Amino acid sequence: MRTVVEWLLGLLLPASGTRRADAARTVRSEPSHPLPDRPRPLVVIDGHATPLVRPYLVQHERERERQAQRERRTALVLATAGIDYQGLSA
């Protein structure tokens, strides 16, 4: 039923512009039934190129390790002077 209406409108009111003409051709050329299942190309994810951990989490862990190293160094320097340094309590 739809194709008959499109055919009649195409005869009575032809498309005058190239966009409308292209759109009219694509509407008629599309099949009304779904396409059969075709094998899809295999998508391979490269594990070496994909980071498993978010960068902000890695940065946070690095900063925490730097802070711990600073605390150890401070404790060592103060221990040489005889001062007991407890450090930051996390």
VODOLUM-575002 format. One record per residue: residue in three letters; x, y, z of N, C-alpha, C in turn; residue number from 1. Coordinates in Angstrom, 1 decimal, decimal comma. Atoms other than C-alpha are relative to their C-alpha. Example, Ala and Ser with C-alpha at 12.3 -4.5 7.8 and 13.67 -1.06 7.14 Angstrom:
BEGIN
+------+--------+--------+--------+--------+--------+--------+--------+--------+--------+-----+
! code !     nu !     nv !     nw !    cau !    cav !    caw !     cu !     cv !     cw ! pos !
+------+--------+--------+--------+--------+--------+--------+--------+--------+--------+-----+
!  Ala !    0,9 !   -1,2 !    0,0 !   12,3 !   -4,5 !    7,8 !    0,9 !    1,2 !    0,0 !   1 !
!  Ser !   -0,9 !   -1,1 !    0,0 !   13,7 !   -1,1 !    7,1 !   -0,8 !    1,1 !    0,8 !   2 !
+------+--------+--------+--------+--------+--------+--------+--------+--------+--------+-----+
! end
This chain:
BEGIN
+------+--------+--------+--------+--------+--------+--------+--------+--------+--------+-----+
! code !     nu !     nv !     nw !    cau !    cav !    caw !     cu !     cv !     cw ! pos !
+------+--------+--------+--------+--------+--------+--------+--------+--------+--------+-----+
!  Met !    0,8 !   -1,2 !    0,0 !    0,0 !    0,0 !    0,0 !    0,9 !    1,3 !    0,0 !   1 !
!  Arg !   -0,9 !   -1,2 !   -0,1 !    2,8 !    2,4 !    0,8 !    0,7 !    0,3 !   -1,3 !   2 !
!  Thr !   -0,7 !   -0,2 !    1,3 !    4,6 !    1,9 !   -2,5 !   -1,0 !    0,6 !   -1,0 !   3 !
!  Val !    1,0 !   -0,5 !    0,9 !    1,4 !    2,6 !   -4,4 !   -0,2 !    1,5 !    0,2 !   4 !
!  Val !    0,1 !   -1,4 !   -0,4 !    1,0 !    5,9 !   -2,5 !    1,2 !    0,8 !   -0,5 !   5 !
!  Glu !   -1,2 !   -0,6 !    0,4 !    4,6 !    6,8 !   -3,1 !    0,1 !    0,2 !   -1,5 !   6 !
!  Trp !    0,0 !   -0,1 !    1,5 !    4,3 !    6,0 !   -6,8 !   -0,9 !    1,1 !   -0,5 !   7 !
!  Leu !    0,9 !   -1,0 !    0,5 !    1,2 !    8,2 !   -7,2 !    0,5 !    1,4 !    0,3 !   8 !
!  Leu !   -0,6 !   -1,3 !   -0,4 !    2,9 !   11,1 !   -5,3 !    1,1 !    0,3 !   -0,9 !   9 !
!  Gly !   -1,1 !   -0,2 !    0,9 !    5,9 !   10,6 !   -7,5 !   -0,4 !    0,5 !   -1,4 !  10 !
!  Leu !    0,6 !   -0,4 !    1,3 !    3,8 !   11,0 !  -10,6 !   -0,6 !    1,4 !    0,1 !  11 !
!  Leu !    0,7 !   -1,3 !   -0,2 !    1,8 !   13,9 !   -9,3 !    0,9 !    1,2 !    0,4 !  12 !
!  Leu !   -0,9 !   -1,0 !   -0,6 !    4,5 !   15,8 !   -7,4 !    1,4 !   -0,5 !   -0,1 !  13 !
!  Pro !   -1,4 !    0,5 !    0,1 !    7,9 !   14,9 !   -8,8 !    1,0 !    0,9 !    0,8 !  14 !
!  Ala !   -1,0 !   -0,8 !   -0,7 !   10,9 !   15,9 !   -6,8 !    0,8 !    0,9 !   -0,9 !  15 !
!  Ser !   -0,6 !   -0,9 !    0,8 !   12,5 !   19,0 !   -8,1 !    1,5 !    0,2 !    0,3 !  16 !
!  Gly !   -1,3 !   -0,2 !   -0,4 !   15,7 !   19,1 !   -6,1 !    0,8 !   -1,3 !    0,1 !  17 !
!  Thr !   -0,8 !    1,2 !    0,0 !   18,6 !   16,7 !   -6,0 !   -0,1 !   -0,7 !    1,3 !  18 !
!  Arg !    0,1 !    0,6 !   -1,3 !   18,3 !   16,1 !   -2,3 !   -1,3 !   -0,8 !    0,1 !  19 !
!  Arg !    1,3 !    0,7 !   -0,1 !   14,6 !   15,2 !   -2,6 !    0,0 !   -1,1 !   -1,0 !  20 !
!  Ala !    0,0 !    1,1 !    1,0 !   15,2 !   13,1 !   -5,7 !    0,8 !   -1,2 !    0,6 !  21 !
!  Asp !   -0,8 !    1,0 !   -0,6 !   18,0 !   11,2 !   -3,9 !   -0,8 !   -0,7 !    1,2 !  22 !
!  Ala !    0,7 !    0,6 !   -1,1 !   15,8 !   10,7 !   -0,8 !   -1,2 !   -0,8 !   -0,5 !  23 !
!  Ala !    1,1 !    0,8 !    0,6 !   12,9 !    9,5 !   -3,0 !    0,5 !   -1,3 !   -0,5 !  24 !
!  Arg !   -0,6 !    1,2 !    0,6 !   15,2 !    7,0 !   -4,7 !    0,4 !   -1,0 !    1,1 !  25 !
!  Thr !   -0,4 !    0,8 !   -1,1 !   16,6 !    5,7 !   -1,4 !   -1,2 !   -0,7 !    0,7 !  26 !
!  Val !    1,2 !    0,6 !   -0,7 !   13,1 !    5,2 !    0,1 !   -0,5 !   -1,2 !   -0,8 !  27 !
!  Arg !    0,5 !    1,1 !    0,8 !   12,0 !    3,1 !   -2,8 !    1,0 !   -1,2 !   -0,1 !  28 !
!  Ser !   -0,9 !    1,0 !    0,2 !   15,2 !    1,1 !   -3,0 !    0,2 !   -0,9 !    1,3 !  29 !
!  Glu !   -0,2 !    0,8 !   -1,3 !   15,2 !   -0,1 !    0,7 !   -1,0 !   -1,1 !    0,0 !  30 !
!  Pro !    0,9 !    1,2 !   -0,1 !   13,8 !   -3,6 !    1,2 !   -0,8 !    0,1 !    1,2 !  31 !
!  Ser !    0,9 !   -0,1 !   -1,2 !   10,9 !   -3,9 !    3,5 !    0,2 !   -1,1 !    1,0 !  32 !
!  His !   -0,3 !    1,1 !   -0,9 !   12,2 !   -7,2 !    5,0 !    1,4 !    0,2 !    0,5 !  33 !
!  Pro !   -1,3 !   -0,2 !   -0,5 !   15,2 !   -7,3 !    7,2 !    1,1 !   -0,9 !   -0,8 !  34 !
!  Leu !   -1,1 !    0,6 !    0,7 !   18,6 !   -8,3 !    5,7 !    0,3 !   -1,3 !    0,8 !  35 !
!  Pro !   -0,4 !    1,3 !   -0,7 !   19,8 !  -11,9 !    6,5 !    1,3 !    0,3 !    0,8 !  36 !
!  Asp !   -1,2 !   -0,2 !   -0,9 !   22,4 !  -12,2 !    9,2 !    1,2 !   -0,3 !   -0,8 !  37 !
!  Arg !   -1,3 !    0,2 !    0,7 !   25,9 !  -11,8 !    7,8 !    1,0 !   -0,1 !    1,1 !  38 !
!  Pro !   -1,1 !    0,1 !   -1,0 !   29,0 !  -12,7 !    9,7 !    0,7 !    1,4 !    0,2 !  39 !
!  Arg !   -0,6 !   -1,3 !   -0,3 !   30,4 !   -9,6 !   11,4 !    1,5 !   -0,2 !    0,1 !  40 !
!  Pro !   -1,5 !    0,1 !   -0,1 !   34,1 !   -8,9 !   11,2 !    0,4 !   -0,2 !    1,5 !  41 !
!  Leu !   -0,5 !    0,2 !   -1,3 !   36,0 !  -10,1 !   14,2 !    0,8 !    1,2 !    0,5 !  42 !
!  Val !   -0,6 !   -1,1 !   -0,6 !   37,0 !   -7,3 !   16,5 !    0,9 !   -0,5 !    1,1 !  43 !
!  Val !   -1,0 !    0,5 !   -0,9 !   40,2 !   -8,0 !   18,4 !    0,5 !    1,2 !    0,8 !  44 !
!  Ile !   -0,5 !   -1,1 !   -0,9 !   41,1 !   -5,8 !   21,4 !    1,4 !   -0,3 !    0,4 !  45 !
!  Asp !   -1,4 !    0,2 !   -0,3 !   44,8 !   -5,4 !   21,9 !    0,2 !    0,4 !    1,5 !  46 !
!  Gly !   -0,1 !   -0,2 !   -1,4 !   45,4 !   -5,9 !   25,6 !    1,2 !    0,9 !    0,4 !  47 !
!  His !   -1,2 !   -0,8 !   -0,3 !   48,8 !   -4,2 !   25,5 !   -0,3 !    1,5 !   -0,2 !  48 !
!  Ala !    0,3 !   -1,4 !    0,3 !   47,3 !   -1,0 !   24,1 !   -1,1 !    0,6 !    0,8 !  49 !
!  Thr !    1,1 !   -0,5 !   -0,8 !   44,4 !   -0,8 !   26,4 !    0,4 !    0,0 !    1,5 !  50 !
!  Pro !   -0,4 !    0,0 !   -1,5 !   45,1 !    0,4 !   30,0 !   -1,1 !   -0,6 !    0,8 !  51 !
!  Leu !    1,0 !    0,7 !   -0,9 !   43,4 !   -1,7 !   32,6 !   -0,4 !    0,8 !    1,2 !  52 !
!  Val !    0,3 !   -0,8 !   -1,1 !   43,6 !    0,9 !   35,3 !   -0,1 !    1,5 !   -0,5 !  53 !
!  Arg !    0,1 !   -1,4 !    0,4 !   42,5 !    4,5 !   35,0 !    1,2 !    0,8 !    0,4 !  54 !
!  Pro !   -1,2 !   -0,8 !   -0,2 !   45,3 !    7,1 !   34,8 !   -0,1 !    0,8 !    1,4 !  55 !
!  Tyr !    0,1 !   -0,8 !   -1,3 !   44,0 !    9,1 !   37,8 !    0,2 !   -0,9 !    1,2 !  56 !
!  Leu !   -0,3 !    0,9 !   -1,1 !   44,2 !    6,0 !   40,0 !    1,5 !   -0,3 !    0,1 !  57 !
!  Val !   -1,4 !    0,3 !    0,0 !   47,7 !    5,3 !   39,0 !    0,8 !    1,3 !    0,5 !  58 !
!  Gln !   -0,7 !   -1,2 !   -0,5 !   48,7 !    9,0 !   39,6 !   -0,2 !    0,1 !    1,5 !  59 !
!  His !    0,2 !   -0,1 !   -1,5 !   47,1 !    8,8 !   43,1 !    0,9 !   -0,9 !    0,7 !  60 !
!  Glu !   -0,9 !    1,0 !   -0,7 !   49,1 !    5,7 !   44,0 !    1,4 !    0,5 !   -0,1 !  61 !
!  Arg !   -1,4 !   -0,5 !    0,1 !   52,3 !    7,3 !   42,7 !    0,2 !    1,1 !    1,0 !  62 !
!  Glu !   -0,1 !   -1,1 !   -1,0 !   51,6 !   10,4 !   44,8 !    0,1 !   -0,5 !    1,4 !  63 !
!  Arg !    0,0 !    0,6 !   -1,4 !   50,9 !    8,3 !   47,9 !    1,4 !   -0,6 !    0,3 !  64 !
!  Glu !   -1,3 !    0,5 !   -0,2 !   54,2 !    6,5 !   47,4 !    1,1 !    1,0 !    0,2 !  65 !
!  Arg !   -0,9 !   -1,2 !   -0,2 !   56,1 !    9,8 !   47,0 !   -0,1 !    0,5 !    1,4 !  66 !
!  Gln !    0,3 !   -0,5 !   -1,3 !   54,5 !   11,0 !   50,2 !    0,6 !   -0,9 !    1,1 !  67 !
!  Ala !   -0,5 !    1,0 !   -1,0 !   55,5 !    7,8 !   52,1 !    1,6 !    0,1 !   -0,1 !  68 !
!  Gln !   -1,5 !   -0,1 !    0,1 !   59,1 !    8,2 !   50,7 !    0,5 !    1,2 !    0,7 !  69 !
!  Arg !   -0,4 !   -1,3 !   -0,7 !   59,3 !   11,8 !   52,0 !   -0,1 !   -0,2 !    1,5 !  70 !
!  Glu !    0,2 !    0,2 !   -1,4 !   58,0 !   10,7 !   55,4 !    1,2 !   -0,9 !    0,5 !  71 !
!  Arg !   -1,1 !    0,9 !   -0,4 !   60,7 !    7,9 !   55,6 !    1,3 !    0,8 !    0,0 !  72 !
!  Arg !   -1,2 !   -0,8 !    0,0 !   63,4 !   10,4 !   54,6 !    0,1 !    1,0 !    1,2 !  73 !
!  Thr !    0,1 !   -1,0 !   -1,1 !   62,2 !   13,0 !   57,1 !    0,3 !   -0,7 !    1,4 !  74 !
!  Ala !   -0,3 !    0,8 !   -1,3 !   62,2 !   10,3 !   59,9 !    1,4 !   -0,4 !    0,1 !  75 !
!  Leu !   -1,4 !    0,4 !   -0,1 !   65,7 !    9,2 !   59,0 !    0,9 !    1,2 !    0,3 !  76 !
!  Val !   -0,8 !   -1,2 !   -0,3 !   67,1 !   12,8 !   59,0 !   -0,2 !    0,4 !    1,5 !  77 !
!  Leu !    0,2 !   -0,4 !   -1,4 !   65,5 !   13,5 !   62,4 !    0,5 !   -1,0 !    0,9 !  78 !
!  Ala !   -0,6 !    1,0 !   -0,9 !   66,6 !   10,2 !   63,8 !    1,5 !    0,2 !    0,2 !  79 !
!  Thr !   -1,4 !   -0,3 !   -0,2 !   70,2 !   11,2 !   63,2 !    0,3 !    1,1 !    1,0 !  80 !
!  Ala !   -0,1 !   -1,0 !   -1,0 !   69,6 !   14,2 !   65,4 !   -0,6 !   -0,4 !    1,3 !  81 !
!  Gly !    0,5 !    0,5 !   -1,3 !   68,0 !   12,1 !   68,1 !   -1,4 !    0,4 !    0,2 !  82 !
!  Ile !    1,4 !   -0,3 !   -0,1 !   64,4 !   13,2 !   67,4 !   -0,8 !   -1,1 !   -0,5 !  83 !
!  Asp !    0,9 !    1,1 !    0,4 !   61,7 !   10,6 !   67,3 !   -1,2 !    0,7 !   -0,8 !  84 !
!  Tyr !    1,0 !   -0,6 !    0,9 !   59,4 !   11,4 !   64,4 !   -1,0 !   -1,1 !   -0,4 !  85 !
!  Gln !    1,0 !    1,0 !    0,2 !   56,1 !    9,6 !   64,1 !   -0,6 !    0,1 !   -1,4 !  86 !
!  Gly !    0,5 !   -0,1 !    1,3 !   55,1 !   10,9 !   60,7 !   -1,5 !    0,3 !    0,0 !  87 !
!  Leu !    1,4 !   -0,3 !    0,1 !   51,6 !   11,6 !   59,4 !   -0,8 !   -1,3 !    0,2 !  88 !
!  Ser !    0,9 !    1,2 !   -0,2 !   48,9 !    9,2 !   60,6 !   -1,1 !    0,1 !   -1,1 !  89 !
!  Ala !    1,0 !    0,1 !    1,1 !   46,8 !    8,2 !   57,6 !   -1,3 !   -0,4 !    0,5 !  90 !
+------+--------+--------+--------+--------+--------+--------+--------+--------+--------+-----+
! end
